[in-house]
Structures are given as structure tokens and as C-alpha cells.
């Protein structure tokens, strides 16, 4: 049985730290779900991480639903949250509601996430009122990359920190069941976490949040050249994968792979029978100067040569 929003809230009330991981496909979802992660976020970071975009901004709603559906199919225990991509909720409330519904109806997610503070508070209230669980996201909001001037830590001044607290309280009042705090000082994240009743999920926000979220690819070191200050690498699978592929290439080129252990065979009787029934097409019949069958004489119907 999948975890539910009330169960996530109960975990936070009991003081259990909540681990959330992004996943974007079926095999990744299987692995993190089997490991016991309670929440899987299908983030719009799929744009940077999987699709090769320079930011999250080009990601479409269709792409998000496609990846979210794969994650839902690959998991059975975690609560799956679909991330609303840029311009899927900013224009019209009716369009936003429809897109949020797509995550639940088409992809099978149990909740959605959207970026923003006061500007989206009425929308959060509307979605929550119609039974759509909403995870909010403040601090660094990657979809505002151009306005913010890049990926910069937010809330470093007292006034900026107060504004973040006010936004968090407003989102909680509107019905958000959780809030992601991204790239803000640890002191500010602690202040917000202590004032809210709903759980905070930090990324680059220090140790005082009720939970943490990280991109799976960052945890596993799948991009050896990318290192982020807020991410801890628990493995270096990028190097491992590259080494494994190099070994495969070398063995194919040398003939070391495949061996009999990786091959299939037929019975001796069937092999002998095969030799009998193909013998008219063998090299001994109508062979050319080199001992091989003549293409001109045999024609395309001859199974011994390609037309």
C-alpha cells in the first residue's frame, strides 16, 4: 500500500525525518521504492537531468506526465508527487486545475508540487479545496531562474527571511501539506520549520527541516563532472558505468564476449538434421573459384548467400 498524505503528516508529527528523492523513470522508481523512500518527486529537473535541457523552463506538461506515469508504474509504496512545469499553472486557474488533474488522472500521482509564494496562494487554496494535495516550494525557485539571475541562495537578509516566513505561513493556511525550502540559510529554514505545523523538506537548506530532498543522479554520482555544494554523493556510479562500458567494448572487439555461457544451442539431433536439410545450399554445390557458392548461379532464393 502506498503512503498517504495523512501518513506523511503523522511521520512529521512523530519527529521522523522524511527522505524524498527525485526519480524520472521506471527502473529508478523501482530501486528507490525498494529502498524504502517515503516520497518520490518526479521533478521538472528531469529537463536538466534526463532530457538535456539547459534549465527546467523548456519542460512541457506532456513530458512530465510521461515520466510521472513511468515512476508510478515502477513504485508501489512511496507517495509520488508530480512537479508542475513552467507555465502549466501561471496563466489561468482553469488550466492549472486541469494540468494538476492530469498528474492524478493520467499519471497516477498522489500529489502535485508547484513553485511560488503569495502569488500562488489562491491557487493552492483552490486545488486543496478540490482535493488535490499540494506540496509548495519557496526559496530558490528554479522556474524563476531568469528573474533571480541564476541559482542563488535566497533569504540571506533579515527582511528577505521574514518574507519567506510569511509566504510559508500563507501557503500552510491555504492548504499545502508540505513546503520545499530550497537554497536558503539554515537559520531561516529552522525558523520556518519551527513556526509551521506542516513538514518542511529542505534542499540546500540545512539540517533543521523536517525532511530532505535530493536528485537521485546527484546522490549516485551519475554525472562525474557535476558537484553541488548542497548534495552529498553516496556513490560514484558515473565512473563505474563508464568503466563497465569500456570493458564491454574491449571484450566485443577482442572476441572475449560472448562466450558459450552467454549463448544458446540446439540439440545434437536437430543440428544434424539442420545440416541435412541445408546441404543442397552449402559451399560444395555449384561453388566458384574460391570454394564459395556463386551468387550469380544461386540467385536470391538461395539461403546460403544474401541477395
Secondary structure, DSSP 8 states (H G I E B T S, - for coil): ----HHHHHHHHHTT--EEEEE--SHHHHHHHHHHT-SEEEE-TTHHHHTS--SSSTT--HHHHHHHHHHHHHH-SSSEEEEE--TTSSSS-HHHHHHHHHHIIIII--SEEEEEBSHHHHHHHHHHHHTT--EEEEEES-GGGHHHHTSS--B--SHHHHHHHHHHHHHHHHHT-SEEEEESB-HHHHHHHHHH-SSEEEEESS-TTSSEEEEEHHHHHT-STT---TT---S--HHHHHHHHHHHHHHHHHHT-SS-GGG-----HHHHHHHHHHHGGGSTTTTB-TTSSB-HHHH-TT-TTS--
